[in-house]
Amino acid sequence: SENPSNLSIFFKDKQHVLKGPFTERKIQEWYRKKLFEGSFLFCVLIYYDSNQLRSKTDFLDELCSRNGIGSPFSIPSESPSLEKNRDQAEQRLHCIEEKIRSLRVKCDEVMR
C-alpha cells in the first residue's frame, strides 16, 4: 500500500457553508474542544504520491461510530473510494453538496 503524501479535510458548518481545507491535526484540535456537532458533514481527501486520491465523506456521528471517538477522522484503508484525480474528488464533493441542499429543502417543506 502507498503512503499518503497529503491529507485535507473539509466540513460543512451550521449554516451549511463548506469550510476547508484543513489539516487532520487542526480538525482534531477543534474536535477535542467540542466545536463540532454530530450532524456536521466531513469530507476527508488523501492524496498519494502516485497522483491518486482517496476520499470519504460522512457525518461526524458516522465517523465516530466507524473509526472511534478518539480519532474519527482516520480513514480505514478498506472503505474509501479511489478517485482518479482532484477534479473527480471535487466533483463528488459538489454532488454531495447538492444532495444536502435538496434534503434541506425537503426537510423545510415538511416542517411547514
C-alpha angles and dihedrals in degrees: 000000000000127000117242114245097195140005127202128185126199127184141182115239127215090279089052092249115149112239128189166331097244133163121254088244093056093045091047090050091053090044091056089052087055094240093142131070124216090250093061112115117226131191117196117197120192117193120203130204089246090065091254123133131206120197136185125183122191144137116267092249090057093046091052091047093051102034102027130256093267095065110007094162095063111110117225108226095232100051111054122088118238114241122200095223146342093275091060091049092050090048089052090050090050090052090051090050089053091050091050091049090050092048091049091053090050091049091049090052092052092049093055 
